């Protein structure tokens, strides 16, 4: 694929590293061309550097918006012509002080990008983990690849992002349409609060899939019977 990367920060570096190893052509774009060139040099492989607009234009298959919440919509609005018809991958987390969701019940960060560039095909993914998790090669825990939920409205766009998730060494999980991206962002706010604020194991809050609807009924019970919660 030809991938444009908007941003030169930690998430841009972490994800792009995997995609360079997978053989994709990347163009890193930033407001500061020197930072873009530095990141491109660190990534190596088939990687170029340029302005934000250059990255948006060169990302024929996918454009990663690795931008802080608040700046993302402004940048994307300025690039909306270059992004028209392209897959725009949003990995941002609108989480502020006190682990508060900065969208305040309004449109999600991903929906705001979609509104800023109405011709783009926005997909939400890669927002639930710290950038150092994405640097792992690969992110596998207890023998199981990390699952990455993704949300979007366009089937072809979702297929591209599923391939990029696999390139990171993870397993894609359908998260629904883009309207559900806000749930992913809220989940990130909750997880960060548990991990950082409480020192709690967020993974422990959900039972295994076999128990998702409760424990199985007693032997001989009708199929589908569950023991009531008390």
Secondary structure, DSSP 8 states (H G I E B T S, - for coil): -EEEEE--SHHHHHHHHHHHHTT-EEEEE-SSHHHHHHHHHHH-SSEEEE-HHHHHHH-SSEEEE---TTHHHHHHHHTHHHHTTSEEEE----EEGGGEETTTTSS-HHHHHHHHTTTSEEEE-S-SS-HHHHTSSS-EETTEE-EEEEEES-HHHHHHHHHHHHHTT-EEEE--SGGGHHHHHHHHHHHHIIIIII---GGGGS--GGGTT--B--TT--TT-B----
